[in-house]
Structure formats: structure tokens, C-alpha cells
Amino acid sequence: MVPIEFLNPSAERVKVDPGDTVLRRQTLLDGVIYLESGRVALGLVEASTLAHLLGTVEGPFWLEATSAILGLPSVVDAVAETKVTLRRMPLSSFRQWHDALPASAQQVLRDVALAHRQQTELAVSRLAKDAEARCAEWLLRHAQTSAQGSVAVMLQQRKRLIA
């Protein structure tokens, strides 16, 4: 993606202290956040702390541009790990920029955003579930119904692959 100066040179700089929340999941954003400098942890916040870490990003970096492109709420929480400088671009300005791109570029960005979203949702669902829930989900996905109506799971893979 392009630097924010190219898209919106007048975007206001916001300073954020370590430990402050930058993004909240399941919140529809009114703008796109450009992480100009600093490091942000991505994951799931529970009881005001980052309980599950998905990864970290360092500026310069666009946070949740995927959500802006798809018009969906954020999938993850983002918490500043260091002093952070952010710039917010209004969603309307971001969409104007996106809509001005050639149709083929818009489609590529949308496809990449969709793939990124699916991967992030999968990672978040795995973070949020405990081992028993993941095991139950796997068993249900691989269960087969016999002619007598009973349900069974045939373990045809190595234990390591199943785990």
C-alpha cells in the first residue's frame, strides 16, 4: 500500500502510549489507521489485557485496511507495545482513493483483502478456542454415519497430523 502522505498529507498525527488500545475487534471503523512509527501487538483482549497474541507489526504499516476495503468490522484487537504515532484517514477518503483505482486493481485489492480476512478469522478462532473445543470440532468434521445410523470417526491419519 502507499504511504499516507500520498493519500492524505493533512492527516493528523496521534501519539499513543504503550498499553493503550489502538483497535477494538468487532468495531466498524470510521477511518483507516496508518501506523507511522512504533510497534503494535495484534490479538484478542480479555479483561483489559492482551490474552492471546496473534503477532506484532511495526510502522510504517496500514492497520486493518482489509476491513476498510471489505466494509467489515475489525477482526482483532490492537494494543500499542511501544510509543506509537498513528495517522487516521477518514473512511470516505480511503474509499474515494480505492474507487479511483482501475477496476482490475480494485479487484486485486479486494481478493487479497478477502484472503487476508479469512486467514485472520481462522487464526483468531484457533486462538479463542481451547484444545477440547478444537478436538470436538475436528471429530464432528470427520464423523461418518454408518448404515445403521451410528456415527464414528475412522482415524486414518497419523496422531501427529490429527493433533
C-alpha positions in Angstrom: 0.0 0.0 0.0 1.0 3.6 -0.5 2.2 5.9 2.3 -0.5 8.1 3.9 1.3 11.3 2.7 0.4 10.3 -0.8 -3.3 9.7 0.0 -3.8 12.4 2.7 -0.9 14.7 3.6 -3.1 16.6 6.1 -3.9 13.5 8.2 -3.5 14.4 11.9 -0.8 12.6 13.9 -1.9 10.9 17.1 0.5 9.8 19.8 -0.4 6.6 21.7 1.3 5.3 24.9 2.4 1.7 25.4 -0.5 -0.5 26.6 -3.2 1.7 25.0 -5.7 0.1 22.7 -5.4 1.2 19.1 -8.2 -1.0 17.6 -11.1 -3.0 19.1 -12.3 -6.1 17.3 -15.9 -6.3 16.1 -15.9 -2.5 15.8 -16.8 -0.9 12.5 -14.1 1.6 11.8 -14.8 5.2 10.7 -11.3 5.5 9.3 -8.2 3.6 8.3 -5.3 3.8 10.7 -1.8 4.2 9.4 0.9 3.2 11.9 3.6 5.7 11.2 6.0 4.5 13.9 6.2 2.2 16.8 5.1 -1.4 17.4 1.6 -2.7 17.9 0.5 -6.2 19.1 -2.4 -7.9 17.4 -4.6 -10.4 19.1 -7.5 -10.8 21.5 -8.0 -8.6 24.5 -9.8 -10.2 27.5 -10.3 -8.4 30.8 -8.3 -5.3 29.6 -5.2 -7.3 28.7 -4.0 -8.9 25.5 -4.7 -12.5 26.4 -4.0 -14.1 23.0 -1.2 -12.7 20.8 -1.6 -13.2 17.1 1.5 -11.2 16.1 3.1 -7.8 16.0 3.5 -5.1 13.4 5.8 -2.1 13.2 5.3 1.1 11.3 5.1 2.1 8.7 2.0 -0.1 8.3 -1.7 0.2 7.5 -3.8 -1.3 10.3 -7.0 -3.0 9.2 -7.0 -1.8 5.6 -8.6 -5.2 4.9 -11.7 -4.2 7.0 -11.9 -0.9 5.2 -11.8 -2.5 1.7 -14.4 -5.1 2.7 -16.6 -2.7 4.7 -16.4 -5.1 7.7 -15.5 -4.6 11.4 -12.0 -5.3 12.7 -11.2 -8.9 13.4 -8.5 -8.3 16.0 -7.7 -6.0 18.9 -4.5 -3.9 18.6 -2.5 -2.7 21.6 0.5 -0.4 21.5 3.6 -2.1 22.7 5.8 1.0 22.4 5.2 4.6 21.9 3.2 4.8 18.7 2.4 7.5 16.2 -0.8 7.0 14.2 -2.5 8.9 11.4 -6.2 8.3 10.7 -7.6 8.6 7.2 -11.4 9.1 7.0 -13.1 6.0 5.6 -14.7 8.2 2.9 -11.3 9.5 1.7 -9.9 6.0 1.7 -12.9 4.7 -0.4 -12.5 7.6 -2.8 -8.9 6.6 -3.3 -9.9 3.0 -3.7 -12.7 3.7 -6.1 -10.4 5.9 -8.3 -8.2 2.9 -9.0 -8.6 0.9 -12.2 -11.2 -1.9 -11.8 -8.5 -4.6 -12.1 -6.5 -3.0 -9.2 -9.7 -2.7 -7.1 -10.4 -6.4 -7.7 -6.9 -7.5 -6.8 -7.0 -5.5 -3.6 -10.4 -6.9 -2.8 -9.3 -10.5 -3.4 -6.1 -10.0 -1.3 -8.2 -8.4 1.5 -10.7 -11.3 1.4 -7.9 -13.9 1.6 -6.3 -12.0 4.4 -9.6 -11.7 6.3 -10.2 -15.4 6.0 -6.8 -16.3 7.3 -7.1 -13.8 10.2 -10.5 -15.2 11.2 -9.2 -18.7 11.2 -6.2 -17.7 13.3 -8.4 -15.8 15.7 -10.9 -18.7 16.0 -8.0 -21.0 16.9 -6.6 -18.6 19.5 -10.0 -18.2 21.1 -10.8 -22.0 21.3 -9.3 -24.3 23.8 -7.8 -27.7 22.8 -11.0 -29.6 23.7 -13.2 -27.4 21.5 -10.8 -27.8 18.6 -10.8 -31.5 19.1 -14.6 -31.7 19.2 -14.7 -29.6 16.0 -12.3 -31.9 14.2 -14.2 -35.0 15.3 -17.5 -33.6 14.0 -15.9 -32.6 10.7 -14.6 -36.1 10.2 -17.5 -38.1 11.6 -19.2 -40.6 9.2 -22.7 -42.1 9.6 -22.9 -45.8 9.1 -25.8 -47.7 7.5 -27.1 -48.5 11.0 -27.2 -44.8 11.9 -24.3 -44.8 14.3 -21.6 -42.1 14.0 -17.9 -43.0 14.0 -14.6 -41.4 13.2 -12.0 -43.6 11.5 -8.5 -42.4 12.4 -6.7 -42.8 9.1 -4.0 -40.2 9.8 -1.0 -40.2 12.0 -1.7 -38.9 15.5 0.8 -36.0 14.8 -1.3 -34.8 11.9 -4.5 -35.1 13.8 -3.1 -33.1 16.7 
